[in-house]
Amino acid sequence: MLTDDKRAILRMAGNEELLIRADEFLATHNPKALPALIVQLWPTRDKTLILDVDNESIRKRFAAGVEGDDGWWCSFKSYSQTKPTLHGFATMSGSEEPTWACEAHHDAHFIAGLWHFPTLMRESHNVPVLATFHAQFFKDFLILVQSTLGSQESGKEIKFNVTAAVVRASKLYFAAEAKFGNSFTIRATPLSQENLQFPIYRIEPAQEDWSTTANQMARALCGAYGVAAPTP
């Protein structure tokens, strides 16, 4: 997976632990190795931050997700109990075979992933697609992390890094809204590279509105396929 990808290793130089955690996350929650969109946030090395993963109120806040109810990742709302993991705990979709999952780790590392995508017809076959509405995935994730961190007093002066990846990008098409009607149409074929590893974005302590970073990531995702991101 990402730990075997030379491009990802080069882009994440000095942060290889994030590639390891991404691989662990996908192996745990996505054992069928389906294409996935994942996003990660972690504190910079300036200061350490410990998340109280045993705190019931933090677990409940995390499982509650955010406002809205997206049909593909449900705005990270989980109606089942949190599940212990190697580094902390996880929430996931309620089905027997989860379609998305989200983890909070003891060292304030957060990771979320989605591997259930809509399909559109392409040359008489249904193919899985990323779409412009997946831009909301980043915003929902950052809102969830920010609200979860707000459940404890520490962490207000911490800087964070954020990145994302499209794993097995070579199997996903890209769709955008059609010019007429509410339907979507395929706008780009799969990328030639196996994985798309995003750059690392920085969130400063004084940056109260994390949506700016979410918008940057949305532009990057859509731009990788030559498509303009939705207007924030």
Order of alpha helices (4+ residues) and beta strands (2+ residues): alpha-alpha-beta-alpha-beta-beta-beta-beta-beta-beta-alpha-beta-beta-beta-beta-beta-alpha
